[in-house]
Amino acid sequence: MLSLTACPEPGCDAVAETLDRFEVASTDGPLEIVKTMCVHRHWFLLPAHWVVVSLGSEPQRTIRARGTDG
């Protein structure tokens, strides 16, 4: 299933695809990680809660800059 989002790269307004989702262990329990890549070939491995704009059926949310808490 194709899952689209906004590119997390600051200043990039391109569409990105979610390529993979997986969990890693952490001291607070499992953390879901998402791999994204946009049409400009920016790719990121991010915590799932940082992938914040869905272009599909989910509501739109605000993009967080890399390295910010939240």
N, C-alpha and C positions, 0 to 999 in steps of 0.2 A: 504494500500500500504506500503510495506516494504521500509524504508528509512535508509540507512547505512551511518555511518560517522566514523571518527577516535575517539578513546577515548580521552577526554580532560585531563585525569589524566597525569601529567608529568611523563615521563618514561614508560608509558603503550603504547605499540604498537598494542593493540587489536582493533578489530572492535567493534563499538558500534551501537546500534539501537536507532533511534529517537522514543520514546514511546508516546510522547504527545507534542502538541503545543497549546499555549493559549496566550491571551493578558492580560496585567495588566495595570492599569492606572499609569501614571507618570506625573510630572510637565511639561515634554516636549511632552506629548501626549502618546498614547498607545505604550507599549513596548511588542514585541513578545518574549515569553519565550519558551524554548525547554527543554524537559526532555529526557536525554539520559541514557543508561545503556550498559556497555560493557560486554563481555563474562566473565570477571573477577569480575563482579558485582559492579564495580565502577559506581555510578550514580550521575548525576548532573542536576540541574535546572540552565540553562544559558540563557542570552540574545541570540536570534537567530543569531545575527551577530558574536557571538563568536564560533558558530558551523561552523568550517571553512574548513573541508575536507569532501568532498562528495565522496563516492565510487561508486556512480551511474552515472547519465548522466551529472551532473554539473562539471565544471572545478575544478581541485584540487587547493587548496590555502594553505597558511602557517598557522600552528597552533599557537595560542597565548597562553601564559602561563596564569593561573588564576591570577587575581588581576592586570593585566596590562591594561593600557588604549589603546584604538585604535579603 
